[in-house]
């Protein structure tokens, strides 16, 4: 894996990275969607991952001729030039602490359950929740993972060395070998970039 060549300390995570890719691929191939959550820099990482999976990353991902034909049949008003530009996408939703729902629930009910409430509303069995927490103990992320498991969803976590409470709640936990927050985050980015590259290659081979 090229990632390990560039970041040798991540050799300890290689098996878990591959397991995470299998979990994600199975989710998407089964018609499921991916929800992501984190706080601060990890919230930004969740949005970053959604950006890489929700459009072309290193590939253009043109729509298949069958998808184009189906879309035009349902809506003849569609401009074929629009279909030339659109890129095939994976269903990825980064959850937010802000906005009307997040701020209202946090203010009216309980801030620690903001992500859990969104998972309850959006998640279904067969979907996957990707939790990002440098400590693995972020309360709102941990509570979201509990709700996801209660709904029959899979749980993938990206954490620091110890895994924290998320370790016991996750199907796969990628624990990068650092404990200080900024150092953990420095290793999270190349990990999820590699995952996004490999998922794109698996699901969009052309």
MODELLER restraints for C-alpha pairs under 7 A, 6 or more apart:
rsr = mdl.restraints
at = mdl.atoms
rsr.add(forms.Gaussian(group=physical.xy_distance, feature=features.Distance(at['CA:3:A'], at['CA:194:A']), mean=6.73, stdev=0.5))
rsr.add(forms.Gaussian(group=physical.xy_distance, feature=features.Distance(at['CA:4:A'], at['CA:10:A']), mean=5.82, stdev=0.5))
rsr.add(forms.Gaussian(group=physical.xy_distance, feature=features.Distance(at['CA:4:A'], at['CA:11:A']), mean=5.57, stdev=0.5))
rsr.add(forms.Gaussian(group=physical.xy_distance, feature=features.Distance(at['CA:9:A'], at['CA:177:A']), mean=6.85, stdev=0.5))
rsr.add(forms.Gaussian(group=physical.xy_distance, feature=features.Distance(at['CA:10:A'], at['CA:176:A']), mean=6.53, stdev=0.5))
rsr.add(forms.Gaussian(group=physical.xy_distance, feature=features.Distance(at['CA:13:A'], at['CA:174:A']), mean=6.16, stdev=0.5))
rsr.add(forms.Gaussian(group=physical.xy_distance, feature=features.Distance(at['CA:13:A'], at['CA:175:A']), mean=6.59, stdev=0.5))
rsr.add(forms.Gaussian(group=physical.xy_distance, feature=features.Distance(at['CA:13:A'], at['CA:176:A']), mean=6.52, stdev=0.5))
rsr.add(forms.Gaussian(group=physical.xy_distance, feature=features.Distance(at['CA:16:A'], at['CA:172:A']), mean=6.56, stdev=0.5))
rsr.add(forms.Gaussian(group=physical.xy_distance, feature=features.Distance(at['CA:16:A'], at['CA:173:A']), mean=6.72, stdev=0.5))
rsr.add(forms.Gaussian(group=physical.xy_distance, feature=features.Distance(at['CA:16:A'], at['CA:174:A']), mean=5.56, stdev=0.5))
rsr.add(forms.Gaussian(group=physical.xy_distance, feature=features.Distance(at['CA:17:A'], at['CA:174:A']), mean=6.41, stdev=0.5))
rsr.add(forms.Gaussian(group=physical.xy_distance, feature=features.Distance(at['CA:19:A'], at['CA:172:A']), mean=6.79, stdev=0.5))
rsr.add(forms.Gaussian(group=physical.xy_distance, feature=features.Distance(at['CA:20:A'], at['CA:156:A']), mean=6.82, stdev=0.5))
rsr.add(forms.Gaussian(group=physical.xy_distance, feature=features.Distance(at['CA:20:A'], at['CA:172:A']), mean=6.12, stdev=0.5))
rsr.add(forms.Gaussian(group=physical.xy_distance, feature=features.Distance(at['CA:21:A'], at['CA:195:A']), mean=6.12, stdev=0.5))
rsr.add(forms.Gaussian(group=physical.xy_distance, feature=features.Distance(at['CA:21:A'], at['CA:199:A']), mean=6.52, stdev=0.5))
rsr.add(forms.Gaussian(group=physical.xy_distance, feature=features.Distance(at['CA:25:A'], at['CA:199:A']), mean=6.51, stdev=0.5))
rsr.add(forms.Gaussian(group=physical.xy_distance, feature=features.Distance(at['CA:27:A'], at['CA:33:A']), mean=6.80, stdev=0.5))
rsr.add(forms.Gaussian(group=physical.xy_distance, feature=features.Distance(at['CA:27:A'], at['CA:126:A']), mean=6.44, stdev=0.5))
rsr.add(forms.Gaussian(group=physical.xy_distance, feature=features.Distance(at['CA:27:A'], at['CA:127:A']), mean=6.24, stdev=0.5))
rsr.add(forms.Gaussian(group=physical.xy_distance, feature=features.Distance(at['CA:27:A'], at['CA:128:A']), mean=6.68, stdev=0.5))
rsr.add(forms.Gaussian(group=physical.xy_distance, feature=features.Distance(at['CA:32:A'], at['CA:126:A']), mean=5.41, stdev=0.5))
rsr.add(forms.Gaussian(group=physical.xy_distance, feature=features.Distance(at['CA:32:A'], at['CA:127:A']), mean=4.53, stdev=0.5))
rsr.add(forms.Gaussian(group=physical.xy_distance, feature=features.Distance(at['CA:33:A'], at['CA:91:A']), mean=4.97, stdev=0.5))
rsr.add(forms.Gaussian(group=physical.xy_distance, feature=features.Distance(at['CA:33:A'], at['CA:92:A']), mean=5.88, stdev=0.5))
rsr.add(forms.Gaussian(group=physical.xy_distance, feature=features.Distance(at['CA:33:A'], at['CA:127:A']), mean=4.98, stdev=0.5))
rsr.add(forms.Gaussian(group=physical.xy_distance, feature=features.Distance(at['CA:33:A'], at['CA:128:A']), mean=6.38, stdev=0.5))
rsr.add(forms.Gaussian(group=physical.xy_distance, feature=features.Distance(at['CA:34:A'], at['CA:91:A']), mean=6.29, stdev=0.5))
rsr.add(forms.Gaussian(group=physical.xy_distance, feature=features.Distance(at['CA:34:A'], at['CA:92:A']), mean=4.71, stdev=0.5))
rsr.add(forms.Gaussian(group=physical.xy_distance, feature=features.Distance(at['CA:34:A'], at['CA:93:A']), mean=6.18, stdev=0.5))
rsr.add(forms.Gaussian(group=physical.xy_distance, feature=features.Distance(at['CA:34:A'], at['CA:127:A']), mean=6.02, stdev=0.5))
rsr.add(forms.Gaussian(group=physical.xy_distance, feature=features.Distance(at['CA:34:A'], at['CA:128:A']), mean=4.93, stdev=0.5))
rsr.add(forms.Gaussian(group=physical.xy_distance, feature=features.Distance(at['CA:34:A'], at['CA:129:A']), mean=5.89, stdev=0.5))
rsr.add(forms.Gaussian(group=physical.xy_distance, feature=features.Distance(at['CA:35:A'], at['CA:92:A']), mean=5.96, stdev=0.5))
rsr.add(forms.Gaussian(group=physical.xy_distance, feature=features.Distance(at['CA:35:A'], at['CA:93:A']), mean=4.83, stdev=0.5))
rsr.add(forms.Gaussian(group=physical.xy_distance, feature=features.Distance(at['CA:35:A'], at['CA:94:A']), mean=5.74, stdev=0.5))
rsr.add(forms.Gaussian(group=physical.xy_distance, feature=features.Distance(at['CA:35:A'], at['CA:95:A']), mean=6.72, stdev=0.5))
rsr.add(forms.Gaussian(group=physical.xy_distance, feature=features.Distance(at['CA:35:A'], at['CA:128:A']), mean=6.22, stdev=0.5))
rsr.add(forms.Gaussian(group=physical.xy_distance, feature=features.Distance(at['CA:35:A'], at['CA:129:A']), mean=4.77, stdev=0.5))
rsr.add(forms.Gaussian(group=physical.xy_distance, feature=features.Distance(at['CA:35:A'], at['CA:130:A']), mean=6.12, stdev=0.5))
rsr.add(forms.Gaussian(group=physical.xy_distance, feature=features.Distance(at['CA:36:A'], at['CA:46:A']), mean=5.57, stdev=0.5))
rsr.add(forms.Gaussian(group=physical.xy_distance, feature=features.Distance(at['CA:36:A'], at['CA:93:A']), mean=6.33, stdev=0.5))
rsr.add(forms.Gaussian(group=physical.xy_distance, feature=features.Distance(at['CA:36:A'], at['CA:94:A']), mean=4.68, stdev=0.5))
rsr.add(forms.Gaussian(group=physical.xy_distance, feature=features.Distance(at['CA:36:A'], at['CA:95:A']), mean=5.84, stdev=0.5))
rsr.add(forms.Gaussian(group=physical.xy_distance, feature=features.Distance(at['CA:36:A'], at['CA:129:A']), mean=5.71, stdev=0.5))
rsr.add(forms.Gaussian(group=physical.xy_distance, feature=features.Distance(at['CA:36:A'], at['CA:130:A']), mean=4.69, stdev=0.5))
rsr.add(forms.Gaussian(group=physical.xy_distance, feature=features.Distance(at['CA:36:A'], at['CA:131:A']), mean=5.95, stdev=0.5))
rsr.add(forms.Gaussian(group=physical.xy_distance, feature=features.Distance(at['CA:37:A'], at['CA:43:A']), mean=6.07, stdev=0.5))
rsr.add(forms.Gaussian(group=physical.xy_distance, feature=features.Distance(at['CA:37:A'], at['CA:46:A']), mean=5.97, stdev=0.5))
rsr.add(forms.Gaussian(group=physical.xy_distance, feature=features.Distance(at['CA:37:A'], at['CA:94:A']), mean=6.15, stdev=0.5))
rsr.add(forms.Gaussian(group=physical.xy_distance, feature=features.Distance(at['CA:37:A'], at['CA:95:A']), mean=5.40, stdev=0.5))
rsr.add(forms.Gaussian(group=physical.xy_distance, feature=features.Distance(at['CA:37:A'], at['CA:130:A']), mean=6.56, stdev=0.5))
rsr.add(forms.Gaussian(group=physical.xy_distance, feature=features.Distance(at['CA:37:A'], at['CA:131:A']), mean=5.29, stdev=0.5))
rsr.add(forms.Gaussian(group=physical.xy_distance, feature=features.Distance(at['CA:37:A'], at['CA:132:A']), mean=6.18, stdev=0.5))
rsr.add(forms.Gaussian(group=physical.xy_distance, feature=features.Distance(at['CA:37:A'], at['CA:141:A']), mean=6.62, stdev=0.5))
rsr.add(forms.Gaussian(group=physical.xy_distance, feature=features.Distance(at['CA:38:A'], at['CA:46:A']), mean=6.57, stdev=0.5))
rsr.add(forms.Gaussian(group=physical.xy_distance, feature=features.Distance(at['CA:38:A'], at['CA:131:A']), mean=6.23, stdev=0.5))
rsr.add(forms.Gaussian(group=physical.xy_distance, feature=features.Distance(at['CA:38:A'], at['CA:132:A']), mean=4.91, stdev=0.5))
rsr.add(forms.Gaussian(group=physical.xy_distance, feature=features.Distance(at['CA:38:A'], at['CA:133:A']), mean=6.01, stdev=0.5))
rsr.add(forms.Gaussian(group=physical.xy_distance, feature=features.Distance(at['CA:38:A'], at['CA:141:A']), mean=6.38, stdev=0.5))
rsr.add(forms.Gaussian(group=physical.xy_distance, feature=features.Distance(at['CA:42:A'], at['CA:132:A']), mean=5.70, stdev=0.5))
rsr.add(forms.Gaussian(group=physical.xy_distance, feature=features.Distance(at['CA:42:A'], at['CA:133:A']), mean=6.37, stdev=0.5))
rsr.add(forms.Gaussian(group=physical.xy_distance, feature=features.Distance(at['CA:46:A'], at['CA:94:A']), mean=5.77, stdev=0.5))
rsr.add(forms.Gaussian(group=physical.xy_distance, feature=features.Distance(at['CA:47:A'], at['CA:94:A']), mean=5.64, stdev=0.5))
rsr.add(forms.Gaussian(group=physical.xy_distance, feature=features.Distance(at['CA:49:A'], at['CA:192:A']), mean=6.99, stdev=0.5))
rsr.add(forms.Gaussian(group=physical.xy_distance, feature=features.Distance(at['CA:50:A'], at['CA:92:A']), mean=5.62, stdev=0.5))
rsr.add(forms.Gaussian(group=physical.xy_distance, feature=features.Distance(at['CA:50:A'], at['CA:93:A']), mean=6.65, stdev=0.5))
rsr.add(forms.Gaussian(group=physical.xy_distance, feature=features.Distance(at['CA:50:A'], at['CA:94:A']), mean=6.38, stdev=0.5))
rsr.add(forms.Gaussian(group=physical.xy_distance, feature=features.Distance(at['CA:52:A'], at['CA:196:A']), mean=6.55, stdev=0.5))
rsr.add(forms.Gaussian(group=physical.xy_distance, feature=features.Distance(at['CA:53:A'], at['CA:89:A']), mean=6.64, stdev=0.5))
rsr.add(forms.Gaussian(group=physical.xy_distance, feature=features.Distance(at['CA:53:A'], at['CA:90:A']), mean=5.78, stdev=0.5))
rsr.add(forms.Gaussian(group=physical.xy_distance, feature=features.Distance(at['CA:53:A'], at['CA:196:A']), mean=6.46, stdev=0.5))
rsr.add(forms.Gaussian(group=physical.xy_distance, feature=features.Distance(at['CA:54:A'], at['CA:89:A']), mean=4.67, stdev=0.5))
rsr.add(forms.Gaussian(group=physical.xy_distance, feature=features.Distance(at['CA:54:A'], at['CA:90:A']), mean=5.16, stdev=0.5))
rsr.add(forms.Gaussian(group=physical.xy_distance, feature=features.Distance(at['CA:54:A'], at['CA:91:A']), mean=6.69, stdev=0.5))
rsr.add(forms.Gaussian(group=physical.xy_distance, feature=features.Distance(at['CA:54:A'], at['CA:92:A']), mean=6.33, stdev=0.5))
rsr.add(forms.Gaussian(group=physical.xy_distance, feature=features.Distance(at['CA:55:A'], at['CA:87:A']), mean=5.82, stdev=0.5))
rsr.add(forms.Gaussian(group=physical.xy_distance, feature=features.Distance(at['CA:55:A'], at['CA:88:A']), mean=6.41, stdev=0.5))
rsr.add(forms.Gaussian(group=physical.xy_distance, feature=features.Distance(at['CA:55:A'], at['CA:89:A']), mean=5.08, stdev=0.5))
rsr.add(forms.Gaussian(group=physical.xy_distance, feature=features.Distance(at['CA:56:A'], at['CA:87:A']), mean=6.26, stdev=0.5))
rsr.add(forms.Gaussian(group=physical.xy_distance, feature=features.Distance(at['CA:60:A'], at['CA:87:A']), mean=6.51, stdev=0.5))
rsr.add(forms.Gaussian(group=physical.xy_distance, feature=features.Distance(at['CA:61:A'], at['CA:87:A']), mean=5.13, stdev=0.5))
rsr.add(forms.Gaussian(group=physical.xy_distance, feature=features.Distance(at['CA:61:A'], at['CA:88:A']), mean=5.23, stdev=0.5))
rsr.add(forms.Gaussian(group=physical.xy_distance, feature=features.Distance(at['CA:61:A'], at['CA:204:A']), mean=6.71, stdev=0.5))
rsr.add(forms.Gaussian(group=physical.xy_distance, feature=features.Distance(at['CA:62:A'], at['CA:86:A']), mean=6.95, stdev=0.5))
rsr.add(forms.Gaussian(group=physical.xy_distance, feature=features.Distance(at['CA:62:A'], at['CA:87:A']), mean=5.18, stdev=0.5))
rsr.add(forms.Gaussian(group=physical.xy_distance, feature=features.Distance(at['CA:62:A'], at['CA:88:A']), mean=6.05, stdev=0.5))
rsr.add(forms.Gaussian(group=physical.xy_distance, feature=features.Distance(at['CA:63:A'], at['CA:87:A']), mean=6.12, stdev=0.5))
rsr.add(forms.Gaussian(group=physical.xy_distance, feature=features.Distance(at['CA:63:A'], at['CA:88:A']), mean=5.53, stdev=0.5))
rsr.add(forms.Gaussian(group=physical.xy_distance, feature=features.Distance(at['CA:68:A'], at['CA:83:A']), mean=6.76, stdev=0.5))
rsr.add(forms.Gaussian(group=physical.xy_distance, feature=features.Distance(at['CA:72:A'], at['CA:78:A']), mean=6.19, stdev=0.5))
rsr.add(forms.Gaussian(group=physical.xy_distance, feature=features.Distance(at['CA:95:A'], at['CA:115:A']), mean=6.80, stdev=0.5))
rsr.add(forms.Gaussian(group=physical.xy_distance, feature=features.Distance(at['CA:96:A'], at['CA:102:A']), mean=6.71, stdev=0.5))
rsr.add(forms.Gaussian(group=physical.xy_distance, feature=features.Distance(at['CA:97:A'], at['CA:103:A']), mean=6.92, stdev=0.5))
rsr.add(forms.Gaussian(group=physical.xy_distance, feature=features.Distance(at['CA:97:A'], at['CA:114:A']), mean=6.65, stdev=0.5))
rsr.add(forms.Gaussian(group=physical.xy_distance, feature=features.Distance(at['CA:102:A'], at['CA:114:A']), mean=5.71, stdev=0.5))
rsr.add(forms.Gaussian(group=physical.xy_distance, feature=features.Distance(at['CA:105:A'], at['CA:111:A']), mean=6.91, stdev=0.5))
rsr.add(forms.Gaussian(group=physical.xy_distance, feature=features.Distance(at['CA:105:A'], at['CA:114:A']), mean=6.20, stdev=0.5))
rsr.add(forms.Gaussian(group=physical.xy_distance, feature=features.Distance(at['CA:106:A'], at['CA:114:A']), mean=5.85, stdev=0.5))
rsr.add(forms.Gaussian(group=physical.xy_distance, feature=features.Distance(at['CA:112:A'], at['CA:139:A']), mean=6.20, stdev=0.5))
rsr.add(forms.Gaussian(group=physical.xy_distance, feature=features.Distance(at['CA:112:A'], at['CA:140:A']), mean=4.49, stdev=0.5))
rsr.add(forms.Gaussian(group=physical.xy_distance, feature=features.Distance(at['CA:113:A'], at['CA:140:A']), mean=5.64, stdev=0.5))
rsr.add(forms.Gaussian(group=physical.xy_distance, feature=features.Distance(at['CA:113:A'], at['CA:143:A']), mean=6.43, stdev=0.5))
rsr.add(forms.Gaussian(group=physical.xy_distance, feature=features.Distance(at['CA:114:A'], at['CA:140:A']), mean=6.78, stdev=0.5))
rsr.add(forms.Gaussian(group=physical.xy_distance, feature=features.Distance(at['CA:115:A'], at['CA:140:A']), mean=6.13, stdev=0.5))
rsr.add(forms.Gaussian(group=physical.xy_distance, feature=features.Distance(at['CA:115:A'], at['CA:141:A']), mean=6.66, stdev=0.5))
rsr.add(forms.Gaussian(group=physical.xy_distance, feature=features.Distance(at['CA:115:A'], at['CA:144:A']), mean=5.42, stdev=0.5))
rsr.add(forms.Gaussian(group=physical.xy_distance, feature=features.Distance(at['CA:116:A'], at['CA:143:A']), mean=5.81, stdev=0.5))
rsr.add(forms.Gaussian(group=physical.xy_distance, feature=features.Distance(at['CA:116:A'], at['CA:144:A']), mean=3.93, stdev=0.5))
rsr.add(forms.Gaussian(group=physical.xy_distance, feature=features.Distance(at['CA:116:A'], at['CA:147:A']), mean=6.00, stdev=0.5))
rsr.add(forms.Gaussian(group=physical.xy_distance, feature=features.Distance(at['CA:119:A'], at['CA:144:A']), mean=6.44, stdev=0.5))
rsr.add(forms.Gaussian(group=physical.xy_distance, feature=features.Distance(at['CA:119:A'], at['CA:147:A']), mean=6.95, stdev=0.5))
rsr.add(forms.Gaussian(group=physical.xy_distance, feature=features.Distance(at['CA:119:A'], at['CA:148:A']), mean=6.48, stdev=0.5))
rsr.add(forms.Gaussian(group=physical.xy_distance, feature=features.Distance(at['CA:120:A'], at['CA:147:A']), mean=6.74, stdev=0.5))
rsr.add(forms.Gaussian(group=physical.xy_distance, feature=features.Distance(at['CA:124:A'], at['CA:151:A']), mean=6.22, stdev=0.5))
rsr.add(forms.Gaussian(group=physical.xy_distance, feature=features.Distance(at['CA:124:A'], at['CA:153:A']), mean=6.35, stdev=0.5))
rsr.add(forms.Gaussian(group=physical.xy_distance, feature=features.Distance(at['CA:125:A'], at['CA:151:A']), mean=5.83, stdev=0.5))
rsr.add(forms.Gaussian(group=physical.xy_distance, feature=features.Distance(at['CA:125:A'], at['CA:152:A']), mean=4.49, stdev=0.5))
rsr.add(forms.Gaussian(group=physical.xy_distance, feature=features.Distance(at['CA:125:A'], at['CA:153:A']), mean=4.72, stdev=0.5))
rsr.add(forms.Gaussian(group=physical.xy_distance, feature=features.Distance(at['CA:126:A'], at['CA:152:A']), mean=6.91, stdev=0.5))
rsr.add(forms.Gaussian(group=physical.xy_distance, feature=features.Distance(at['CA:126:A'], at['CA:153:A']), mean=5.46, stdev=0.5))
rsr.add(forms.Gaussian(group=physical.xy_distance, feature=features.Distance(at['CA:126:A'], at['CA:154:A']), mean=6.99, stdev=0.5))
rsr.add(forms.Gaussian(group=physical.xy_distance, feature=features.Distance(at['CA:127:A'], at['CA:153:A']), mean=5.17, stdev=0.5))
rsr.add(forms.Gaussian(group=physical.xy_distance, feature=features.Distance(at['CA:127:A'], at['CA:154:A']), mean=6.42, stdev=0.5))
rsr.add(forms.Gaussian(group=physical.xy_distance, feature=features.Distance(at['CA:128:A'], at['CA:153:A']), mean=5.41, stdev=0.5))
rsr.add(forms.Gaussian(group=physical.xy_distance, feature=features.Distance(at['CA:128:A'], at['CA:154:A']), mean=4.60, stdev=0.5))
rsr.add(forms.Gaussian(group=physical.xy_distance, feature=features.Distance(at['CA:128:A'], at['CA:155:A']), mean=5.69, stdev=0.5))
rsr.add(forms.Gaussian(group=physical.xy_distance, feature=features.Distance(at['CA:129:A'], at['CA:148:A']), mean=6.76, stdev=0.5))
rsr.add(forms.Gaussian(group=physical.xy_distance, feature=features.Distance(at['CA:129:A'], at['CA:154:A']), mean=6.23, stdev=0.5))
rsr.add(forms.Gaussian(group=physical.xy_distance, feature=features.Distance(at['CA:129:A'], at['CA:155:A']), mean=4.88, stdev=0.5))
rsr.add(forms.Gaussian(group=physical.xy_distance, feature=features.Distance(at['CA:129:A'], at['CA:156:A']), mean=6.14, stdev=0.5))
rsr.add(forms.Gaussian(group=physical.xy_distance, feature=features.Distance(at['CA:130:A'], at['CA:155:A']), mean=5.99, stdev=0.5))
rsr.add(forms.Gaussian(group=physical.xy_distance, feature=features.Distance(at['CA:130:A'], at['CA:156:A']), mean=4.67, stdev=0.5))
rsr.add(forms.Gaussian(group=physical.xy_distance, feature=features.Distance(at['CA:130:A'], at['CA:157:A']), mean=5.60, stdev=0.5))
rsr.add(forms.Gaussian(group=physical.xy_distance, feature=features.Distance(at['CA:131:A'], at['CA:141:A']), mean=6.39, stdev=0.5))
rsr.add(forms.Gaussian(group=physical.xy_distance, feature=features.Distance(at['CA:131:A'], at['CA:156:A']), mean=6.13, stdev=0.5))
rsr.add(forms.Gaussian(group=physical.xy_distance, feature=features.Distance(at['CA:131:A'], at['CA:157:A']), mean=4.61, stdev=0.5))
rsr.add(forms.Gaussian(group=physical.xy_distance, feature=features.Distance(at['CA:131:A'], at['CA:158:A']), mean=6.26, stdev=0.5))
rsr.add(forms.Gaussian(group=physical.xy_distance, feature=features.Distance(at['CA:132:A'], at['CA:157:A']), mean=5.82, stdev=0.5))
rsr.add(forms.Gaussian(group=physical.xy_distance, feature=features.Distance(at['CA:132:A'], at['CA:158:A']), mean=4.88, stdev=0.5))
rsr.add(forms.Gaussian(group=physical.xy_distance, feature=features.Distance(at['CA:132:A'], at['CA:159:A']), mean=6.15, stdev=0.5))
rsr.add(forms.Gaussian(group=physical.xy_distance, feature=features.Distance(at['CA:133:A'], at['CA:158:A']), mean=6.39, stdev=0.5))
rsr.add(forms.Gaussian(group=physical.xy_distance, feature=features.Distance(at['CA:133:A'], at['CA:159:A']), mean=5.11, stdev=0.5))
rsr.add(forms.Gaussian(group=physical.xy_distance, feature=features.Distance(at['CA:134:A'], at['CA:159:A']), mean=4.61, stdev=0.5))
rsr.add(forms.Gaussian(group=physical.xy_distance, feature=features.Distance(at['CA:134:A'], at['CA:160:A']), mean=4.83, stdev=0.5))
rsr.add(forms.Gaussian(group=physical.xy_distance, feature=features.Distance(at['CA:134:A'], at['CA:181:A']), mean=5.87, stdev=0.5))
rsr.add(forms.Gaussian(group=physical.xy_distance, feature=features.Distance(at['CA:134:A'], at['CA:184:A']), mean=6.08, stdev=0.5))
rsr.add(forms.Gaussian(group=physical.xy_distance, feature=features.Distance(at['CA:134:A'], at['CA:185:A']), mean=7.00, stdev=0.5))
rsr.add(forms.Gaussian(group=physical.xy_distance, feature=features.Distance(at['CA:135:A'], at['CA:159:A']), mean=6.06, stdev=0.5))
rsr.add(forms.Gaussian(group=physical.xy_distance, feature=features.Distance(at['CA:135:A'], at['CA:160:A']), mean=5.67, stdev=0.5))
rsr.add(forms.Gaussian(group=physical.xy_distance, feature=features.Distance(at['CA:135:A'], at['CA:163:A']), mean=6.55, stdev=0.5))
rsr.add(forms.Gaussian(group=physical.xy_distance, feature=features.Distance(at['CA:135:A'], at['CA:164:A']), mean=5.97, stdev=0.5))
rsr.add(forms.Gaussian(group=physical.xy_distance, feature=features.Distance(at['CA:136:A'], at['CA:159:A']), mean=5.40, stdev=0.5))
rsr.add(forms.Gaussian(group=physical.xy_distance, feature=features.Distance(at['CA:136:A'], at['CA:160:A']), mean=6.94, stdev=0.5))
rsr.add(forms.Gaussian(group=physical.xy_distance, feature=features.Distance(at['CA:136:A'], at['CA:163:A']), mean=4.92, stdev=0.5))
rsr.add(forms.Gaussian(group=physical.xy_distance, feature=features.Distance(at['CA:136:A'], at['CA:164:A']), mean=4.16, stdev=0.5))
rsr.add(forms.Gaussian(group=physical.xy_distance, feature=features.Distance(at['CA:136:A'], at['CA:165:A']), mean=5.75, stdev=0.5))
rsr.add(forms.Gaussian(group=physical.xy_distance, feature=features.Distance(at['CA:136:A'], at['CA:166:A']), mean=5.24, stdev=0.5))
rsr.add(forms.Gaussian(group=physical.xy_distance, feature=features.Distance(at['CA:137:A'], at['CA:164:A']), mean=5.18, stdev=0.5))
rsr.add(forms.Gaussian(group=physical.xy_distance, feature=features.Distance(at['CA:137:A'], at['CA:165:A']), mean=5.30, stdev=0.5))
rsr.add(forms.Gaussian(group=physical.xy_distance, feature=features.Distance(at['CA:137:A'], at['CA:166:A']), mean=6.59, stdev=0.5))
rsr.add(forms.Gaussian(group=physical.xy_distance, feature=features.Distance(at['CA:142:A'], at['CA:165:A']), mean=6.91, stdev=0.5))
rsr.add(forms.Gaussian(group=physical.xy_distance, feature=features.Distance(at['CA:142:A'], at['CA:166:A']), mean=6.10, stdev=0.5))
rsr.add(forms.Gaussian(group=physical.xy_distance, feature=features.Distance(at['CA:145:A'], at['CA:155:A']), mean=6.55, stdev=0.5))
rsr.add(forms.Gaussian(group=physical.xy_distance, feature=features.Distance(at['CA:145:A'], at['CA:169:A']), mean=6.58, stdev=0.5))
rsr.add(forms.Gaussian(group=physical.xy_distance, feature=features.Distance(at['CA:146:A'], at['CA:169:A']), mean=6.88, stdev=0.5))
rsr.add(forms.Gaussian(group=physical.xy_distance, feature=features.Distance(at['CA:154:A'], at['CA:171:A']), mean=6.48, stdev=0.5))
rsr.add(forms.Gaussian(group=physical.xy_distance, feature=features.Distance(at['CA:155:A'], at['CA:170:A']), mean=4.79, stdev=0.5))
rsr.add(forms.Gaussian(group=physical.xy_distance, feature=features.Distance(at['CA:155:A'], at['CA:171:A']), mean=5.49, stdev=0.5))
rsr.add(forms.Gaussian(group=physical.xy_distance, feature=features.Distance(at['CA:156:A'], at['CA:170:A']), mean=5.54, stdev=0.5))
rsr.add(forms.Gaussian(group=physical.xy_distance, feature=features.Distance(at['CA:156:A'], at['CA:171:A']), mean=5.97, stdev=0.5))
rsr.add(forms.Gaussian(group=physical.xy_distance, feature=features.Distance(at['CA:156:A'], at['CA:172:A']), mean=5.10, stdev=0.5))
rsr.add(forms.Gaussian(group=physical.xy_distance, feature=features.Distance(at['CA:156:A'], at['CA:173:A']), mean=5.95, stdev=0.5))
rsr.add(forms.Gaussian(group=physical.xy_distance, feature=features.Distance(at['CA:157:A'], at['CA:166:A']), mean=6.75, stdev=0.5))
rsr.add(forms.Gaussian(group=physical.xy_distance, feature=features.Distance(at['CA:157:A'], at['CA:170:A']), mean=6.30, stdev=0.5))
rsr.add(forms.Gaussian(group=physical.xy_distance, feature=features.Distance(at['CA:157:A'], at['CA:172:A']), mean=6.37, stdev=0.5))
rsr.add(forms.Gaussian(group=physical.xy_distance, feature=features.Distance(at['CA:157:A'], at['CA:173:A']), mean=4.62, stdev=0.5))
rsr.add(forms.Gaussian(group=physical.xy_distance, feature=features.Distance(at['CA:157:A'], at['CA:174:A']), mean=6.17, stdev=0.5))
rsr.add(forms.Gaussian(group=physical.xy_distance, feature=features.Distance(at['CA:158:A'], at['CA:173:A']), mean=5.86, stdev=0.5))
rsr.add(forms.Gaussian(group=physical.xy_distance, feature=features.Distance(at['CA:158:A'], at['CA:174:A']), mean=4.87, stdev=0.5))
rsr.add(forms.Gaussian(group=physical.xy_distance, feature=features.Distance(at['CA:158:A'], at['CA:175:A']), mean=6.20, stdev=0.5))
rsr.add(forms.Gaussian(group=physical.xy_distance, feature=features.Distance(at['CA:159:A'], at['CA:174:A']), mean=6.18, stdev=0.5))
rsr.add(forms.Gaussian(group=physical.xy_distance, feature=features.Distance(at['CA:159:A'], at['CA:175:A']), mean=4.95, stdev=0.5))
rsr.add(forms.Gaussian(group=physical.xy_distance, feature=features.Distance(at['CA:159:A'], at['CA:176:A']), mean=6.45, stdev=0.5))
rsr.add(forms.Gaussian(group=physical.xy_distance, feature=features.Distance(at['CA:160:A'], at['CA:175:A']), mean=4.97, stdev=0.5))
rsr.add(forms.Gaussian(group=physical.xy_distance, feature=features.Distance(at['CA:160:A'], at['CA:176:A']), mean=5.04, stdev=0.5))
rsr.add(forms.Gaussian(group=physical.xy_distance, feature=features.Distance(at['CA:160:A'], at['CA:177:A']), mean=6.36, stdev=0.5))
rsr.add(forms.Gaussian(group=physical.xy_distance, feature=features.Distance(at['CA:160:A'], at['CA:178:A']), mean=5.62, stdev=0.5))
rsr.add(forms.Gaussian(group=physical.xy_distance, feature=features.Distance(at['CA:160:A'], at['CA:179:A']), mean=5.51, stdev=0.5))
rsr.add(forms.Gaussian(group=physical.xy_distance, feature=features.Distance(at['CA:160:A'], at['CA:184:A']), mean=5.57, stdev=0.5))
rsr.add(forms.Gaussian(group=physical.xy_distance, feature=features.Distance(at['CA:161:A'], at['CA:175:A']), mean=4.84, stdev=0.5))
rsr.add(forms.Gaussian(group=physical.xy_distance, feature=features.Distance(at['CA:161:A'], at['CA:176:A']), mean=5.28, stdev=0.5))
rsr.add(forms.Gaussian(group=physical.xy_distance, feature=features.Distance(at['CA:161:A'], at['CA:177:A']), mean=4.69, stdev=0.5))
rsr.add(forms.Gaussian(group=physical.xy_distance, feature=features.Distance(at['CA:161:A'], at['CA:178:A']), mean=5.31, stdev=0.5))
rsr.add(forms.Gaussian(group=physical.xy_distance, feature=features.Distance(at['CA:161:A'], at['CA:179:A']), mean=5.77, stdev=0.5))
rsr.add(forms.Gaussian(group=physical.xy_distance, feature=features.Distance(at['CA:162:A'], at['CA:175:A']), mean=6.73, stdev=0.5))
rsr.add(forms.Gaussian(group=physical.xy_distance, feature=features.Distance(at['CA:163:A'], at['CA:175:A']), mean=5.93, stdev=0.5))
rsr.add(forms.Gaussian(group=physical.xy_distance, feature=features.Distance(at['CA:167:A'], at['CA:173:A']), mean=6.03, stdev=0.5))
rsr.add(forms.Gaussian(group=physical.xy_distance, feature=features.Distance(at['CA:176:A'], at['CA:184:A']), mean=6.53, stdev=0.5))
rsr.add(forms.Gaussian(group=physical.xy_distance, feature=features.Distance(at['CA:176:A'], at['CA:187:A']), mean=6.63, stdev=0.5))
rsr.add(forms.Gaussian(group=physical.xy_distance, feature=features.Distance(at['CA:178:A'], at['CA:184:A']), mean=5.25, stdev=0.5))
